[in-house]
């Protein structure tokens, strides 16, 4: 009878220990095959032992013999599992677990139960650890299936008074649980479990090695949750523990060193990261040779570090080597191969090769769909990366298609309030902006921000990234106040997390610098853009598209300040860098981004008087945009307006230039509405053509609308407002509207006076102060003319005197 009791106790206890999820048959086989005080059963016996279960039914109270059934079958992930009827769990728990928790219990049965629980814990831990080391693709599904059973056993350890795992055993199970939780995208739950396990080990001697292992995993979980500095501290503490026990060359150290290196990378401390990761790589190569899969994992992380340091070709070379090792180890259809393909795709995108990036990602997608099915987190992440690469390739329609697929999968898996949902929404928002629907993109980004703030709080790197994208979209929409607020908040956060010299900080510096320029804060704009450019040079070297983008933005600042030679030098150098990178194989010719550089150069050449050069660049930019985006895309509007203005100055047919301006206006108002700064800019440029065609009424209307828009967007004291007032005053003067002209010009003069005074008080560069003086002189001369026509000679003399004083002051300043 004792043997029979142990047989059914063994089988039923397995059922009782299982949570409401099927248990992998491999675990059951492992438990039943263990000898030593227990009856060893073969799995085939269990497959055929329904008779045994039926005969034991009388021992299970409240459950009929008909219901005591279980089923062995393949799960959705093709893992062989055993399922128990859901209604039986409570009965099994009561009979074989909690009925032995009273004060008067059969000690023999209690001892058997506890030994079996310990056995089950040991087998679960060994099963998970072996799965963790395995290269078999099906193991990923097995690890996920083990998670609820590990959770359940740890809960039983807390709930049962007469059973307790040893601290080491509990810590081992917690390590497995935390690893599985991170595998399923739940780092915060992993952190809670690991902290609890570490606190239980505090008062127990000789657990340093266990503590170090848990702390190393805790560092990974903390980093994944966003607290990178804390993660680095934890990993360094774990490393110190491991070195005191294992020495300085043990393979276990390489895991922690890789963890530390990843944290250094996230913090922008790339040189330190490379040093630590190189040590991890050396340890693995020493112990396992240069072709081991663990070597490939560290190689991938080292490659990413080289990417951050600007060694893009070195990064590509190392990732190709890692990919070869993984394919030789695992074959071509393993998730680890997909991970390396994804990293390689990012580097190829950085190199300006989005088509090659897409090729690697399509391979990664094929692998992930084969391994996980079409609705898995890894599939969604790959789809999101494909969306980004298609956007970089100038195909926003494809980008939108993949981003929407990724969003649907991510929301189905995680629900609507998960960080992965926010990432996909941000990507989709960016894509909608590129498609010419910035308002729709704005809604996506605002939802992403709400998710990130709910999950992480208001100060987190994920929040900063979304704010940065949101700020850029506000700028596109013409809401400069909201753009400034979002970007200043994002930059403060990034500076706090990453420091002032991190590439992530540089991206937001550039975005904020562009907003400051539009707001007329030229000195602040130039300083931020130059800082951003220096960081990018340090990261990528001089000949990189990121450096060229910053250079083109600085050229725009100098153009606005009428420093046209500096603007031209910078704009042409930026274009040359971008085109050299294309010809050297680091980019793709006629990419939509090239049109941005051509438009900047064309605008500066127009203002400098090189009208033929301006036309050549702007016509090429228009052609690229029309091919890439179609005929009605919002990014065409600015290029069309610059080109129409150039045609006008070249003396081409007014009808031709009017058609271009009308097209530019239609595109801009359709994308942004009537109150956008770009609409105002087109109005100002278009007014010059209307002057020639003698359509004075519409000329005045366009200038008045432009002034109203700019004052609404920029505020009253802004150079763009003063510029419109100056043009309006001149037009009113030419039409003999002397009173209106004087009002417009006097407002312009007050604005330029205020901007001049502000520059002097702030100690801005001499050319900035000089620019405002020239503007005051130009308006002053117009006022002399108006006053003369109005026969206000004393007033005219006053303006003449003011102009003369300004010219004298300028002469002295320049001579100094």
C-alpha positions in Angstrom: 0.0 0.0 0.0 2.9 2.3 0.8 4.1 2.0 -2.8 0.6 2.6 -4.2 0.2 5.6 -2.0 3.5 7.1 -3.3 2.5 6.4 -6.9 -0.8 8.3 -6.8 0.7 11.0 -4.4 3.5 11.5 -7.0 1.0 11.9 -9.9 -1.6 13.9 -8.0 0.9 16.2 -6.4 2.2 17.2 -9.8 -1.4 18.1 -10.7 -1.8 20.1 -7.5 1.5 22.0 -8.0 0.6 22.9 -11.5 -1.0 26.3 -11.9 -3.9 26.7 -14.2 -1.5 26.2 -17.2 -0.5 23.0 -18.9 2.8 21.6 -17.5 5.5 20.6 -20.0 5.8 16.8 -20.1 9.6 17.1 -19.9 9.2 18.4 -16.3 6.9 15.5 -15.4 9.3 13.0 -16.9 12.1 14.5 -14.9 10.2 14.3 -11.6 8.9 10.8 -12.2 12.3 9.5 -13.2 14.1 10.5 -10.0 14.9 7.6 -7.6 15.6 7.6 -3.9 12.7 7.2 -1.6 10.2 7.5 -4.5 8.9 5.1 -7.1 10.5 5.7 -10.5 7.9 5.9 -13.3 8.5 5.9 -17.0 6.7 8.6 -19.0 5.0 5.9 -21.0 3.4 4.7 -17.8 2.0 8.1 -17.1 0.7 8.3 -20.7 -1.2 5.1 -20.1 -2.1 5.4 -16.4 -5.6 6.7 -16.6 -6.6 3.4 -15.1 -4.3 4.2 -12.1 -6.0 7.6 -11.8 -9.5 6.1 -12.0 -8.6 3.6 -9.3 -7.3 6.3 -7.0 -10.4 8.5 -7.5 -11.9 7.5 -4.2 -9.0 9.2 -2.4 -10.0 12.6 -3.9 -13.0 14.0 -2.0 -15.6 15.8 -4.0 -14.4 14.7 -7.4 -16.2 12.0 -9.3 -14.3 9.2 -10.9 -15.5 10.4 -14.3 -13.8 13.8 -13.9 -10.3 12.5 -12.9 -8.9 12.8 -16.3 -5.9 14.5 -17.8 -4.7 15.0 -21.3 -1.2 14.9 -22.9 -1.1 16.9 -26.1 1.0 19.4 -28.1 0.7 23.1 -27.1 0.3 26.0 -29.6 4.1 26.3 -29.5 4.4 22.6 -30.3 5.7 21.7 -26.8 4.3 18.4 -25.4 2.3 19.2 -22.3 -0.1 17.6 -19.8 -3.3 19.4 -19.0 -5.6 18.8 -16.0 -9.3 19.6 -16.0 -9.6 23.1 -14.5 -12.2 22.1 -12.0 -9.8 19.6 -10.4 -7.1 22.0 -9.3 -8.9 23.1 -6.1 -9.6 19.5 -5.1 -6.0 18.4 -5.7 -4.7 21.4 -3.7 -7.0 20.7 -0.8 -6.2 16.9 -0.7 -2.5 16.9 -1.3 -1.3 20.3 -0.1 -3.5 22.2 2.4 -5.1 19.2 4.2 -1.6 18.6 5.6 -1.3 22.1 7.1 -3.3 21.5 10.3 -1.8 20.8 13.8 -2.7 17.1 13.8 -1.4 15.7 10.5 0.2 12.4 9.4 3.9 13.2 9.6 4.7 10.5 7.0 2.4 12.0 4.4 3.7 15.5 5.3 7.3 14.3 4.8 6.4 12.7 1.5 4.6 15.8 0.4 7.5 18.1 1.3 10.1 15.9 -0.4 8.0 15.8 -3.5 7.6 19.6 -3.5 11.4 20.0 -3.1 11.8 17.5 -5.9 9.4 19.5 -8.1 11.3 22.7 -7.3 14.6 21.1 -8.2 13.3 19.7 -11.5 11.7 23.0 -12.5 15.0 24.9 -11.8 17.1 22.4 -13.7 14.6 22.3 -16.6 14.7 26.1 -16.9 18.5 26.4 -16.5 19.1 23.8 -19.2 16.6 25.6 -21.4 18.5 28.8 -20.8 21.7 27.3 -22.1 20.1 25.5 -25.0 20.3 26.5 -28.7 17.1 24.6 -29.5 14.4 27.1 -30.9 11.6 25.3 -29.2 13.2 26.1 -25.8 11.9 29.7 -25.9 8.4 28.4 -25.8 9.3 26.0 -23.0 10.8 28.8 -20.9 7.6 30.8 -21.2 5.5 27.7 -20.2 7.6 27.1 -17.1 7.1 30.6 -15.8 3.6 30.1 -14.2 4.7 26.9 -12.5 7.7 28.6 -11.0 5.5 31.4 -9.8 3.0 29.0 -8.3 5.7 27.0 -6.5 7.2 30.1 -5.0 3.7 31.1 -3.9 3.2 27.7 -2.3 6.5 28.2 -0.5 5.0 31.4 1.1 1.5 29.9 1.8 2.4 26.5 3.3 3.4 26.6 7.0 5.1 23.2 7.0 7.1 23.6 3.9 10.0 25.9 3.1 12.6 25.9 0.4 16.2 26.6 1.4 17.3 30.2 0.7 19.6 28.9 -2.1 16.9 26.9 -3.7 14.4 29.8 -3.4 17.0 32.2 -4.9 17.6 29.8 -7.8 13.9 29.6 -8.6 13.7 33.4 -8.3 16.5 33.8 -10.8 14.6 31.5 -13.3 11.4 33.4 -12.6 13.0 36.9 -13.1 14.7 35.7 -16.3 11.4 34.5 -17.7 9.6 37.7 -16.6 12.1 39.7 -18.6 11.7 37.3 -21.5 8.0 38.2 -21.5 8.6 42.0 -21.2 7.9 42.4 -17.4 11.1 43.9 -15.9 9.4 45.6 -13.0 7.9 42.4 -11.7 11.3 40.8 -12.1 12.8 43.6 -10.0 10.3 43.0 -7.2 11.1 39.3 -7.1 14.9 39.8 -7.2 14.9 42.5 -4.5 12.8 40.2 -2.2 15.1 37.3 -2.8 18.2 39.4 -2.1 16.7 40.7 1.2 16.1 37.1 2.3 19.8 36.3 1.7 21.0 39.3 3.7 21.2 37.5 7.0 22.4 34.1 5.7 26.2 33.4 5.5 28.0 31.9 2.5 25.6 33.2 -0.1 27.8 35.7 -1.9 28.0 33.8 -5.2 24.2 33.5 -5.2 23.8 37.2 -4.3 26.1 38.2 -7.1 24.2 36.1 -9.7 20.8 37.6 -8.6 22.3 41.2 -8.5 23.7 40.8 -12.0 20.2 39.9 -13.3 18.7 42.7 -11.2 21.0 45.1 -13.0 19.7 44.0 -16.3 16.1 44.3 -15.2 16.7 47.8 -13.7 18.4 48.9 -17.0 15.4 47.5 -19.0 13.1 49.5 -16.8 15.0 52.7 -17.6 17.2 53.5 -14.5 20.5 53.1 -16.3 22.7 54.6 -13.6 21.3 52.4 -10.9 21.8 49.4 -13.2 25.4 50.2 -13.6 26.0 50.5 -9.9 24.3 47.2 -9.3 26.3 45.4 -12.0 29.6 46.9 -10.6 28.7 45.6 -7.1 27.9 42.2 -8.6 31.2 42.1 -10.4 33.1 42.9 -7.2 31.4 40.0 -5.4 32.1 37.6 -8.3 35.8 38.6 -8.5 36.2 38.1 -4.8 34.9 34.5 -5.1 35.8 33.4 -8.7 38.9 35.5 -9.5 39.3 37.7 -12.5 39.0 35.3 -15.4 35.9 33.1 -14.7 33.3 32.8 -17.5 30.5 34.0 -15.1 32.2 37.4 -15.0 31.7 37.9 -18.7 27.9 38.0 -18.2 28.2 40.8 -15.6 30.9 42.6 -17.6 28.6 42.6 -20.7 25.8 44.0 -18.4 28.1 46.8 -17.2 29.2 47.6 -20.8 25.6 47.9 -22.0 24.9 50.3 -19.1 27.9 52.4 -20.1 26.6 52.5 -23.6 23.2 53.7 -22.5 24.9 56.5 -20.5 27.0 57.6 -23.4 30.2 56.5 -21.7 31.3 54.6 -24.8 35.0 54.4 -24.1 34.4 52.8 -20.7 31.9 50.5 -22.2 34.3 49.4 -24.9 37.0 48.6 -22.3 34.6 46.5 -20.2 33.1 44.7 -23.1 36.5 43.9 -24.6 37.4 42.2 -21.3 34.2 40.1 -21.5 35.1 39.2 -25.0 38.6 38.2 -24.1 37.3 35.9 -21.2 34.9 34.1 -23.5 37.4 33.7 -26.3 39.9 32.3 -23.8 37.5 29.7 -22.4 35.4 28.8 -25.4 37.3 29.8 -28.5 36.6 32.4 -31.0 33.6 30.7 -32.6 31.4 30.2 -29.6 27.8 31.6 -29.6 28.6 33.5 -26.3 31.5 35.2 -28.1 29.0 36.2 -30.8 26.7 37.8 -28.2 29.4 39.9 -26.8 30.8 40.7 -30.2 27.3 42.1 -31.1 27.4 44.4 -28.0 31.0 45.5 -28.8 29.8 46.3 -32.3 27.0 48.5 -31.1 29.6 50.3 -28.9 31.7 51.0 -32.0 28.6 52.3 -33.7 28.1 54.8 -30.9 31.7 55.8 -31.2 31.3 56.5 -34.9 33.3 53.5 -36.0 30.4 52.4 -38.3 32.4 50.2 -40.7 34.1 48.5 -37.7 30.6 47.9 -36.2 29.4 46.4 -39.4 32.4 44.1 -39.7 32.0 42.8 -36.1 28.2 42.2 -36.6 28.9 40.3 -39.8 31.3 38.1 -37.8 28.8 37.6 -35.0 26.2 36.7 -37.6 28.4 34.0 -39.2 29.2 32.5 -35.8 25.5 32.3 -34.8 24.5 30.8 -38.2 27.1 28.2 -37.9 26.1 27.4 -34.3 22.3 27.6 -34.5 21.5 27.5 -38.2 19.8 30.2 -40.2 16.5 30.2 -38.5 17.2 30.9 -34.8 15.9 33.9 -32.8 19.5 34.8 -31.8 20.3 35.1 -35.5 17.3 37.4 -35.9 18.6 39.6 -33.0 22.0 40.1 -34.8 20.3 40.7 -38.1 18.3 43.5 -36.4 21.4 45.1 -35.0 23.1 44.9 -38.3 20.1 46.5 -40.0 20.5 49.5 -37.6 24.1 50.0 -38.6 23.3 49.7 -42.3 20.6 52.4 -41.7 23.2 54.6 -40.1 25.5 54.1 -43.1 22.7 55.5 -45.2 21.8 52.1 -46.7 18.1 51.6 -45.8 17.5 49.1 -48.6 20.2 46.8 -47.2 18.8 47.4 -43.8 15.4 46.3 -45.0 16.8 43.1 -46.5 18.3 42.1 -43.1 15.1 43.0 -41.3 13.0 40.9 -43.7 15.2 37.9 -42.9 14.8 38.6 -39.2 11.0 38.9 -39.6 10.9 35.5 -41.5 12.9 33.9 -38.6 10.7 35.4 -35.8 7.5 34.4 -37.6 8.7 30.9 -38.1 9.8 30.5 -34.4 7.1 32.5 -32.6 4.2 32.8 -35.0 2.8 36.0 -36.5 1.6 37.6 -33.3 4.6 37.7 -31.0 6.5 40.6 -29.4 9.7 39.8 -31.3 7.7 40.0 -34.6 6.2 43.3 -33.6 9.6 44.7 -32.7 11.0 43.6 -36.1 8.0 45.1 -37.9 8.6 48.4 -36.0 12.2 48.4 -37.2 11.1 47.7 -40.7 8.8 50.7 -40.5 11.8 52.9 -39.5 14.0 51.6 -42.3 11.3 52.1 -44.9 10.9 55.7 -43.6 14.6 56.3 -44.0 14.3 54.8 -47.5 11.8 57.5 -48.4 8.8 55.1 -48.5 6.4 56.4 -45.8 3.5 54.3 -47.1 5.4 51.1 -46.4 6.6 52.5 -43.2 3.0 53.2 -42.1 1.9 49.7 -43.2 4.5 48.0 -41.0 4.0 50.4 -38.0 0.3 49.7 -38.0 0.9 45.9 -38.1 3.3 46.3 -35.2 0.9 48.4 -33.2 -1.9 45.9 -33.6 0.2 43.0 -32.4 1.7 45.0 -29.5 -1.7 46.1 -28.3 -3.1 42.6 -28.5 -0.2 41.2 -26.4 0.3 44.0 -23.9 -2.9 46.0 -23.9 -3.2 49.7 -24.6 -0.9 51.0 -21.8 2.5 49.3 -22.3 5.9 51.0 -23.1 6.2 48.8 -26.3 2.9 50.3 -27.5 4.3 53.8 -26.9 7.4 53.0 -28.9 5.3 51.8 -31.8 2.9 54.8 -31.6 5.9 57.2 -31.7 7.2 55.4 -34.8 3.8 55.7 -36.4 3.5 59.3 -35.4 6.8 60.1 -37.1 5.6 58.2 -40.2 2.3 60.1 -40.4 4.2 63.4 -40.3 6.3 62.2 -43.2 3.1 61.2 -45.1 1.9 64.8 -44.8 -0.5 64.2 -41.9 1.3 65.9 -39.0 -1.9 66.4 -37.1 -2.6 62.6 -37.1 1.1 62.1 -36.1 0.7 64.5 -33.3 -2.3 62.6 -31.8 -0.2 59.3 -31.9 2.7 61.0 -30.1 0.5 62.6 -27.5 -0.9 59.1 -26.7 2.6 57.7 -26.6 3.6 60.4 -24.1 0.6 59.7 -21.9 1.5 55.9 -21.8 5.1 56.6 -21.0 4.3 59.1 -18.2 1.8 56.6 -16.8 4.2 53.7 -16.8 7.5 55.5 -15.9 6.5 58.8 -14.3 7.3 62.3 -15.8 11.1 61.9 -15.6 12.4 58.9 -17.7 14.5 58.5 -20.8 11.5 57.0 -22.7 9.4 60.1 -21.8 12.3 62.3 -23.0 12.5 60.6 -26.4 8.7 60.9 -26.9 8.8 64.6 -25.8 11.6 65.2 -28.3 9.6 63.7 -31.2 6.5 65.6 -30.0 8.4 68.9 -29.9 9.6 68.4 -33.5 6.0 67.6 -34.6 4.7 70.8 -32.8 7.3 72.7 -34.7 6.1 71.2 -38.0 2.6 72.2 -37.1 3.7 75.8 -36.3 3.0 75.5 -32.6 6.4 76.9 -31.5 5.4 77.6 -27.9 4.5 74.0 -27.3 7.5 72.8 -29.3 9.8 74.9 -27.1 8.2 73.7 -23.9 8.4 70.0 -24.9 12.0 70.2 -26.2 13.3 72.1 -23.3 11.8 69.6 -20.9 13.2 66.7 -23.0 16.7 68.2 -23.2 16.8 68.8 -19.4 15.8 65.1 -18.8 18.4 63.8 -21.3 21.1 66.0 -19.9 20.3 64.6 -16.4 20.2 61.0 -17.6 23.0 60.9 -20.2 25.0 64.1 -19.6 25.7 67.0 -21.9 27.9 65.1 -24.5 25.7 62.2 -25.3 24.4 61.7 -28.9 20.8 61.4 -27.5 21.2 64.9 -26.0 22.6 66.1 -29.3 19.5 65.1 -31.2 17.3 67.1 -28.9 19.7 70.1 -28.9 19.4 70.2 -32.7 15.6 70.1 -32.6 15.5 72.8 -29.9 18.0 74.9 -31.9 15.7 74.8 -34.9 12.8 76.0 -32.7 14.9 78.8 -31.2 15.8 80.0 -34.7 12.2 80.2 -35.7 11.5 82.1 -32.5 14.2 84.6 -33.4 16.6 83.5 -30.6 19.5 83.3 -33.0 22.4 83.2 -30.6 20.8 80.5 -28.5 20.0 78.6 -31.7 23.5 78.8 -33.1 25.1 77.7 -29.8 22.8 74.6 -29.5 23.3 73.6 -33.1 27.1 74.0 -32.8 27.2 71.9 -29.6 25.1 69.3 -31.3 27.4 69.2 -34.3 30.5 68.8 -32.2 29.0 65.9 -30.4 28.1 64.3 -33.7 31.6 64.9 -35.0 33.0 63.2 -31.9 30.6 60.3 -32.5 30.8 59.8 -36.3 33.7 61.9 -37.5 33.6 64.9 -39.9 32.2 63.1 -42.9 28.8 61.9 -41.7 25.2 62.9 -42.7 24.4 63.8 -39.0 27.2 66.4 -39.1 25.9 67.6 -42.4 22.4 68.0 -41.0 23.6 70.2 -38.2 25.8 72.2 -40.6 22.8 72.9 -42.8 20.7 74.1 -39.8 23.5 76.5 -38.7 23.6 77.8 -42.3 19.9 78.7 -42.0 20.7 80.7 -38.8 23.4 82.7 -40.6 21.0 83.2 -43.6 18.4 84.6 -41.2 21.0 86.9 -39.8 22.0 88.0 -43.3 25.5 86.6 -42.9 25.2 85.2 -46.4 28.8 84.2 -47.1 29.0 82.1 -43.9 25.6 80.7 -44.7 26.7 79.7 -48.2 30.0 78.2 -47.0 28.2 76.0 -44.4 25.3 75.0 -46.7 27.6 74.0 -49.6 29.9 72.1 -47.2 26.9 70.3 -45.7 25.7 69.3 -49.2 29.2 68.1 -50.2 29.5 65.9 -47.1 26.1 64.3 -47.7 26.9 63.7 -51.4 30.4 62.3 -50.7 28.9 59.9 -48.2 26.5 58.8 -51.0 29.3 58.2 -53.6 31.4 56.3 -51.1 28.7 53.8 -50.5 27.6 55.2 -47.2 24.3 56.4 -48.6 21.9 56.3 -51.5 21.7 59.0 -54.2 18.5 60.9 -54.7 17.2 60.0 -51.2 14.5 62.4 -50.0 16.9 63.8 -47.4 19.1 65.1 -50.2 16.3 67.4 -51.1 16.6 69.1 -47.7 20.2 70.0 -48.3 19.5 71.1 -51.9 16.7 73.4 -50.7 18.9 75.0 -48.0 21.7 75.6 -50.5 19.3 76.9 -53.1 17.7 79.4 -50.7 21.1 80.7 -49.6 22.4 81.0 -53.2 19.2 82.9 -54.1 19.8 85.4 -51.3 23.4 85.7 -52.3 22.5 86.6 -55.9 23.6 83.3 -57.5 20.2 82.8 -59.1 21.3 80.2 -61.7 22.9 78.1 -59.0 19.8 78.5 -56.8 17.5 77.3 -59.7 19.7 74.3 -60.4 19.6 73.1 -56.8 15.9 73.9 -56.2 14.8 72.2 -59.4 16.7 69.0 -58.4 15.2 69.2 -54.9 11.7 69.5 -56.3 12.2 66.6 -58.7 13.5 64.3 -55.8 10.5 65.3 -53.6 7.9 64.6 -56.3 9.4 61.2 -57.1 9.7 60.3 -53.4 6.5 61.8 -52.0 4.2 62.6 -54.9 2.9 66.0 -56.0 0.9 67.1 -52.9 3.3 66.3 -50.0 3.7 69.0 -47.4 7.5 69.1 -47.7 7.2 70.2 -51.3 5.6 73.6 -50.3 8.8 75.2 -49.0 10.9 74.1 -52.1 8.2 75.3 -54.5 8.1 78.7 -52.9 11.9 79.1 -52.9 11.9 78.0 -56.6 9.1 80.4 -57.6 10.9 83.2 -55.9 14.1 82.3 -57.8 12.2 82.2 -61.1 10.8 85.7 -60.3 14.2 87.2 -59.6 15.5 85.6 -62.8 12.8 87.5 -64.7 10.8 84.5 -65.8 7.1 84.7 -66.7 5.0 86.0 -63.8 2.3 83.4 -64.7 4.8 80.6 -64.3 5.9 81.9 -60.9 2.3 82.5 -59.8 1.3 78.9 -60.7 4.2 77.6 -58.4 3.2 80.0 -55.6 -0.5 79.0 -55.8 0.5 75.3 -55.7 2.8 75.9 -52.7 0.0 77.8 -50.9 -2.5 75.0 -51.6 -0.2 72.3 -50.3 0.8 74.3 -47.2 -2.8 75.3 -46.2 -4.1 71.8 -46.9 -1.4 70.3 -44.6 -1.3 73.0 -41.9 -4.3 75.2 -42.2 -4.3 79.0 -42.8 -2.4 80.1 -39.7 1.0 78.3 -40.2 4.4 80.1 -40.4 5.1 78.5 -43.8 1.9 80.0 -45.2 3.2 83.4 -44.0 6.6 82.8 -45.7 4.9 81.9 -49.0 2.7 84.9 -48.7 5.7 87.2 -48.3 7.6 85.7 -51.3 4.5 85.7 -53.4 3.8 89.3 -52.7 6.9 90.3 -54.7 5.4 88.8 -57.8 2.0 90.4 -57.3 3.8 93.8 -57.1 5.1 93.2 -60.6 1.7 92.1 -61.9 0.2 95.2 -60.3 -2.2 93.1 -58.2 -1.7 95.6 -55.3 -4.8 94.7 -53.4 -3.8 91.0 -53.1 -0.2 92.0 -52.4 -1.3 94.1 -49.4 -3.7 91.3 -48.3 -1.0 88.6 -48.4 1.4 90.8 -46.4 -1.2 91.7 -43.8 -2.1 88.0 -43.4 1.6 87.1 -43.1 2.1 89.8 -40.4 -0.9 88.6 -38.5 0.2 84.9 -38.7 3.7 85.7 -37.6 2.7 87.9 -34.7 0.3 85.1 -33.5 3.0 82.4 -33.8 6.1 84.3 -32.8 4.9 87.2 -30.7 5.1 90.9 -31.4 8.8 91.3 -30.9 10.3 89.1 -33.6 12.4 89.7 -36.6 10.0 87.9 -38.9 7.2 90.2 -37.8 9.4 93.3 -38.4 10.4 92.0 -41.8 6.7 91.8 -42.9 6.0 95.2 -41.5 9.0 96.7 -43.4 7.7 95.1 -46.7 4.2 96.2 -45.9 5.3 99.7 -45.2 7.2 99.9 -48.5 4.2 98.6 -50.4 1.9 101.1 -48.8 4.4 103.8 -49.6 4.5 102.8 -53.3 0.7 102.9 -53.3 0.7 106.4 -51.6 -0.9 105.1 -48.4 1.5 107.3 -46.5 -0.2 107.2 -43.1 -0.5 103.4 -43.2 3.1 103.1 -44.4 4.4 105.2 -41.5 2.4 103.1 -38.9 3.8 99.9 -40.3 7.4 101.2 -40.5 7.3 102.7 -37.0 6.2 99.3 -35.6 9.0 97.6 -37.5 11.5 100.2 -36.1 10.4 99.6 -32.5 10.8 95.8 -32.9 14.3 96.2 -34.4 15.2 98.7 -31.7 14.1 96.2 -29.0 16.0 93.3 -30.7 19.1 95.5 -31.0 19.0 96.5 -27.3 18.4 92.9 -26.2 21.5 91.7 -28.2 23.7 94.4 -26.6 22.5 93.6 -23.1 23.0 89.9 -23.7 26.6 90.5 -25.0 25.8 88.6 -28.2 28.3 88.3 -31.0 29.2 91.5 -32.9 27.7 90.4 -36.2 24.3 89.8 -34.5 24.2 93.3 -33.0 25.4 94.7 -36.4 22.5 92.9 -38.2 19.9 94.7 -36.0 21.7 98.0 -36.6 21.5 97.5 -40.4 17.8 96.7 -40.1 17.2 99.9 -38.1 19.0 101.9 -40.7 17.0 100.4 -43.5 13.7 101.2 -41.8 14.9 104.6 -40.8 15.6 105.5 -44.4 12.1 104.4 -45.4 10.7 106.6 -42.7 12.7 109.6 -44.0 11.0 109.1 -47.4 7.5 108.7 -45.9 7.9 111.8 -43.7 9.2 113.8 -46.7 6.2 112.8 -48.8 3.9 113.8 -45.9 5.7 117.2 -45.7 6.8 116.5 -42.2 10.3 117.8 -42.7 11.2 118.1 -39.0 10.2 114.5 -38.5 12.2 113.5 -41.6 15.3 115.3 -40.2 14.9 113.4 -36.9 15.0 110.1 -38.8 17.9 111.3 -40.9 19.8 112.2 -37.7 19.1 108.8 -36.1 20.2 107.0 -39.3 23.4 109.0 -39.4 24.2 108.2 -35.8 23.6 104.5 -36.4 25.8 104.4 -39.5 28.6 106.2 -37.5 28.3 103.7 -34.7 28.4 100.8 -37.2 31.6 102.2 -38.8 33.3 102.4 -35.4 32.2 98.9 -34.4 33.4 97.4 -37.7 36.8 99.2 -37.5 37.3 97.8 -34.0 
